[in-house]
Amino acid sequence: MAITLEQAQGQLQAWLDASMKVSQKQSYRIGTRQLEYADLAEITKTIDYWQKQVDGLESGRPRGIVLRGITPR
């Protein structure tokens, strides 16, 4: 199942909200996960992931590696 732009934007916003709360040294819950200040590196990594997903979906570019100019032997 492919992720839609709306789903990716929703995930990105949820993780941005978590980052804001956790940076204020508050805990934050996404679903069943409880995030604490110590989880800030993981939150940042996940925000980067979802931002790339949103960017790719908005641009209409295919995701993943695209090889061009390769001549098989």
FIDRENMAR-370167 format. One line per field, with one value per atom (N, C-alpha, C, CB): atom name; x, z, y. Coordinates in Angstrom, 2 decimals, padded with zeros to 5 digits. Glycine has a CB too. Layout:
<recs>
kolse = (CA | ...);
xx = (X | ...);
zz = (Z | ...);
yy = (Y | ...);
</recs>
This chain:
<recs>
kolse = (N | CA | C | CB | N | CA | C | CB | N | CA | C | CB | N | CA | C | CB | N | CA | C | CB | N | CA | C | CB | N | CA | C | CB | N | CA | C | CB | N | CA | C | CB | N | CA | C | CB | N | CA | C | CB | N | CA | C | CB | N | CA | C | CB | N | CA | C | CB | N | CA | C | CB | N | CA | C | CB | N | CA | C | CB | N | CA | C | CB | N | CA | C | CB | N | CA | C | CB | N | CA | C | CB | N | CA | C | CB | N | CA | C | CB | N | CA | C | CB | N | CA | C | CB | N | CA | C | CB | N | CA | C | CB | N | CA | C | CB | N | CA | C | CB | N | CA | C | CB | N | CA | C | CB | N | CA | C | CB | N | CA | C | CB | N | CA | C | CB | N | CA | C | CB | N | CA | C | CB | N | CA | C | CB | N | CA | C | CB | N | CA | C | CB | N | CA | C | CB | N | CA | C | CB | N | CA | C | CB | N | CA | C | CB | N | CA | C | CB | N | CA | C | CB | N | CA | C | CB | N | CA | C | CB | N | CA | C | CB | N | CA | C | CB | N | CA | C | CB | N | CA | C | CB | N | CA | C | CB | N | CA | C | CB | N | CA | C | CB | N | CA | C | CB | N | CA | C | CB | N | CA | C | CB | N | CA | C | CB | N | CA | C | CB | N | CA | C | CB | N | CA | C | CB | N | CA | C | CB | N | CA | C | CB | N | CA | C | CB | N | CA | C | CB | N | CA | C | CB | N | CA | C | CB | N | CA | C | CB | N | CA | C | CB | N | CA | C | CB | N | CA | C | CB | N | CA | C | CB | N | CA | C | CB);
xx = (000.83 | 000.00 | 000.88 | -000.95 | 000.64 | 001.42 | 000.92 | 001.34 | 001.83 | 001.49 | 001.04 | 002.71 | -000.06 | -000.54 | 000.15 | -002.07 | 000.08 | 000.65 | 000.01 | 000.47 | -001.29 | -002.00 | -001.53 | -003.51 | -001.31 | -000.82 | 000.58 | -000.83 | 001.43 | 002.81 | 002.82 | 003.64 | 001.97 | 001.90 | 001.39 | 000.98 | 000.43 | -000.07 | 001.00 | -001.26 | 001.77 | 002.86 | 003.91 | 003.51 | 004.27 | 005.26 | 004.79 | 005.52 | 003.52 | 003.00 | 003.00 | 001.59 | 002.64 | 002.64 | 004.04 | 002.12 | 005.05 | 006.43 | 006.96 | 007.34 | 006.52 | 006.90 | 006.30 | 006.44 | 005.05 | 004.40 | 005.16 | 002.93 | 005.57 | 006.33 | 007.64 | 006.59 | 008.31 | 009.57 | 009.40 | 010.16 | 008.34 | 008.09 | 007.87 | 006.86 | 007.05 | 006.77 | 008.00 | 005.64 | 008.70 | 009.86 | 010.99 | 010.34 | 011.13 | 012.18 | 011.91 | 012.30 | 010.67 | 010.30 | 010.36 | 008.89 | 011.02 | 011.22 | 009.90 | 012.00 | 008.92 | 007.67 | 007.64 | 006.44 | 006.87 | 006.72 | 005.59 | 006.42 | 005.56 | 004.56 | 004.22 | 005.07 | 002.97 | 002.52 | 002.02 | 001.40 | 002.53 | 002.02 | 001.54 | 003.12 | 000.24 | -000.32 | 000.03 | 000.19 | 000.72 | 001.10 | 002.51 | 000.99 | 003.22 | 004.61 | 004.66 | 005.43 | 005.40 | 005.66 | 007.06 | 005.50 | 007.18 | 008.47 | 008.93 | 008.39 | 010.21 | 010.82 | 011.92 | 011.38 | 012.51 | 013.57 | 014.74 | 014.08 | 015.02 | 016.13 | 015.87 | 016.36 | 014.63 | 014.27 | 014.38 | 012.86 | 014.92 | 014.96 | 015.71 | 015.58 | 016.80 | 017.56 | 016.70 | 018.86 | 015.97 | 015.08 | 013.96 | 014.49 | 013.43 | 012.38 | 012.90 | 011.85 | 014.09 | 014.68 | 014.90 | 016.01 | 015.38 | 015.60 | 014.27 | 016.28 | 013.23 | 011.92 | 011.32 | 010.97 | 011.52 | 011.06 | 011.75 | 011.35 | 013.05 | 013.79 | 013.21 | 015.28 | 012.91 | 012.33 | 011.00 | 012.12 | 010.09 | 008.77 | 008.84 | 007.84 | 009.79 | 009.95 | 010.36 | 010.99 | 011.25 | 011.67 | 010.50 | 012.84 | 009.67 | 008.50 | 007.54 | 007.77 | 007.27 | 006.37 | 006.96 | 006.14 | 008.24 | 008.89 | 008.78 | 010.36 | 009.04 | 008.96 | 007.55 | 009.46 | 006.56 | 005.18 | 004.70 | 004.27 | 005.14 | 004.75 | 005.37 | 005.14 | 006.58 | 007.27 | 006.86 | 008.77 | 006.26 | 005.85 | 006.98 | 005.20 | 008.17 | 009.32 | 009.17 | 010.66 | 009.70 | 009.71 | 010.66 | 010.12 | 010.27 | 011.13 | 012.11 | 010.30 | 013.22 | 014.22 | 015.31 | 013.56 | 016.12 | 017.27 | 016.83 | 018.42 | 017.21 | 016.92 | 018.26 | 016.04 | 018.49 | 019.74 | 019.51 | 020.27 | 020.39 | 020.31 | 021.69 | 019.78 | 021.73 | 023.00 | 023.81 | 023.80 | 023.17 | 023.86 | 023.69 | 023.31 | 024.80 | 024.75 | 025.15 | 025.68 | 024.20 | 024.56 | 025.49 | 023.29 | 026.37 | 027.32 | 026.87 | 028.71);
zz = (000.00 | 000.00 | 000.00 | 001.21 | -000.90 | -001.01 | 000.00 | -002.44 | 000.47 | 001.40 | 000.60 | 002.33 | 001.02 | 000.35 | 000.92 | 000.48 | 000.19 | 000.66 | 001.98 | -000.40 | 002.09 | 003.32 | 004.52 | 003.13 | 004.31 | 005.39 | 005.80 | 004.96 | 004.83 | 005.14 | 005.87 | 003.85 | 005.43 | 006.11 | 007.54 | 005.33 | 007.75 | 009.10 | 010.01 | 009.04 | 009.48 | 010.26 | 010.59 | 009.50 | 009.59 | 009.81 | 010.90 | 008.51 | 010.85 | 011.85 | 013.25 | 011.48 | 013.34 | 014.64 | 015.25 | 014.50 | 014.42 | 014.93 | 015.23 | 013.94 | 014.47 | 014.80 | 016.14 | 013.68 | 016.38 | 017.67 | 018.81 | 017.66 | 018.58 | 019.60 | 019.89 | 019.14 | 018.86 | 019.04 | 019.89 | 017.69 | 019.64 | 020.40 | 021.88 | 019.83 | 022.16 | 023.56 | 024.26 | 023.63 | 023.59 | 024.19 | 024.40 | 023.32 | 023.48 | 023.65 | 024.85 | 022.38 | 025.29 | 026.49 | 027.73 | 026.33 | 027.55 | 028.61 | 029.14 | 029.75 | 028.26 | 028.59 | 027.87 | 028.19 | 028.37 | 027.65 | 026.63 | 028.63 | 025.65 | 024.59 | 024.14 | 023.39 | 023.80 | 023.40 | 021.96 | 024.35 | 021.15 | 019.80 | 019.80 | 018.67 | 019.74 | 019.82 | 021.16 | 018.67 | 021.13 | 022.36 | 022.81 | 022.18 | 022.05 | 022.39 | 023.28 | 021.12 | 024.35 | 025.25 | 024.96 | 026.76 | 024.53 | 024.17 | 025.25 | 022.81 | 025.55 | 026.58 | 025.95 | 027.75 | 026.72 | 026.24 | 025.65 | 027.37 | 026.22 | 025.75 | 024.34 | 026.71 | 023.88 | 022.56 | 021.46 | 022.59 | 021.78 | 020.82 | 019.54 | 021.46 | 019.62 | 018.42 | 017.51 | 018.82 | 018.09 | 017.29 | 016.66 | 018.17 | 017.40 | 016.88 | 015.69 | 017.98 | 015.82 | 014.74 | 013.49 | 015.19 | 013.68 | 012.56 | 011.87 | 013.06 | 012.65 | 012.08 | 011.36 | 013.18 | 011.88 | 011.20 | 009.84 | 012.06 | 009.80 | 008.53 | 007.53 | 008.76 | 008.00 | 007.14 | 006.55 | 007.92 | 007.41 | 006.93 | 006.07 | 008.11 | 006.34 | 005.49 | 004.08 | 006.09 | 003.97 | 002.66 | 001.93 | 002.81 | 002.68 | 002.07 | 001.52 | 003.10 | 002.33 | 001.90 | 000.67 | 003.05 | 000.72 | -000.40 | -001.68 | -000.08 | -001.57 | -002.74 | -003.30 | -002.39 | -002.42 | -002.87 | -003.48 | -001.72 | -002.93 | -003.46 | -004.83 | -002.50 | -005.03 | -006.30 | -007.40 | -006.09 | -007.01 | -007.99 | -008.51 | -009.13 | -007.95 | -008.36 | -007.82 | -007.88 | -008.54 | -007.99 | -006.80 | -009.06 | -005.81 | -004.64 | -004.91 | -003.37 | -004.23 | -004.36 | -005.33 | -004.81 | -005.68 | -006.55 | -008.00 | -006.24 | -008.79 | -010.22 | -010.95 | -010.66 | -011.74 | -012.49 | -013.92 | -012.47 | -014.38 | -015.75 | -016.38 | -015.81 | -017.66 | -018.37 | -018.10 | -018.02 | -017.65 | -017.37 | -018.59 | -016.07 | -019.09 | -020.21 | -019.70 | -021.37 | -019.71 | -019.25 | -020.24 | -019.05 | -019.76 | -020.63 | -020.89 | -020.03);
yy = (-001.18 | 000.00 | 001.25 | -000.01 | 002.14 | 003.37 | 004.40 | 003.94 | 005.21 | 006.28 | 007.49 | 006.64 | 008.10 | 009.30 | 010.53 | 009.43 | 011.62 | 012.87 | 013.29 | 013.98 | 013.13 | 013.51 | 012.69 | 013.35 | 011.40 | 010.55 | 010.97 | 009.07 | 011.22 | 011.64 | 012.97 | 011.74 | 013.91 | 015.21 | 015.05 | 016.17 | 014.15 | 013.89 | 013.32 | 012.95 | 012.37 | 011.79 | 012.84 | 010.62 | 013.65 | 014.71 | 015.66 | 015.48 | 016.08 | 017.01 | 016.38 | 017.46 | 015.11 | 014.43 | 014.42 | 012.99 | 014.15 | 014.11 | 015.51 | 013.42 | 016.52 | 017.89 | 018.31 | 018.86 | 017.92 | 018.20 | 017.52 | 017.73 | 016.27 | 015.54 | 016.24 | 014.09 | 016.72 | 017.42 | 018.66 | 017.79 | 019.41 | 020.64 | 020.32 | 021.37 | 019.33 | 018.98 | 018.43 | 017.95 | 017.53 | 016.89 | 017.90 | 015.72 | 018.87 | 019.87 | 020.77 | 020.73 | 020.82 | 021.57 | 020.68 | 022.17 | 019.52 | 018.52 | 017.96 | 019.13 | 017.90 | 017.25 | 015.90 | 018.14 | 014.98 | 013.72 | 013.89 | 012.53 | 013.01 | 013.11 | 011.70 | 013.97 | 011.48 | 010.15 | 010.20 | 009.64 | 009.26 | 009.02 | 007.58 | 009.28 | 007.40 | 006.05 | 005.43 | 005.17 | 004.31 | 003.62 | 003.97 | 002.12 | 004.81 | 005.16 | 006.39 | 005.41 | 006.29 | 007.42 | 007.93 | 007.01 | 009.19 | 009.76 | 010.72 | 010.48 | 010.68 | 011.53 | 012.37 | 010.67 | 013.26 | 014.14 | 013.34 | 015.04 | 012.19 | 011.36 | 010.82 | 010.19 | 010.85 | 010.33 | 011.39 | 009.78 | 012.56 | 013.66 | 013.31 | 014.87 | 012.56 | 012.16 | 011.29 | 011.41 | 010.36 | 009.50 | 010.32 | 008.38 | 011.28 | 012.14 | 012.94 | 013.09 | 013.50 | 014.29 | 013.43 | 014.90 | 012.21 | 011.29 | 010.97 | 010.00 | 010.76 | 010.44 | 011.64 | 009.96 | 012.84 | 014.05 | 014.16 | 015.32 | 013.93 | 013.97 | 012.97 | 013.68 | 011.76 | 010.73 | 011.20 | 009.42 | 011.68 | 012.09 | 013.34 | 012.34 | 014.23 | 015.41 | 015.00 | 016.38 | 014.02 | 013.52 | 012.85 | 012.53 | 012.13 | 011.50 | 012.55 | 010.60 | 013.58 | 014.66 | 015.37 | 015.68 | 015.70 | 016.38 | 015.56 | 016.66 | 014.26 | 013.39 | 013.29 | 012.01 | 013.19 | 013.09 | 014.41 | 012.69 | 015.53 | 016.83 | 017.09 | 017.94 | 016.61 | 016.87 | 015.90 | 016.79 | 014.78 | 013.79 | 012.93 | 014.47 | 013.09 | 012.28 | 010.87 | 012.92 | 009.90 | 008.55 | 008.47 | 007.52 | 007.68 | 007.50 | 006.38 | 007.19 | 006.43 | 005.38 | 005.78 | 004.09 | 004.81 | 005.04 | 004.93 | 004.04 | 005.91 | 005.89 | 005.87 | 007.12 | 004.84 | 004.72 | 005.18 | 003.26 | 006.04 | 006.53 | 006.42 | 008.00 | 006.16 | 006.12 | 004.87 | 007.30 | 003.80 | 002.55 | 001.63 | 001.87 | 001.11 | 000.18 | -001.20 | 000.64 | -002.15 | -003.50 | -004.17 | -004.35 | -005.03 | -005.73 | -007.12 | -005.74);
</recs>
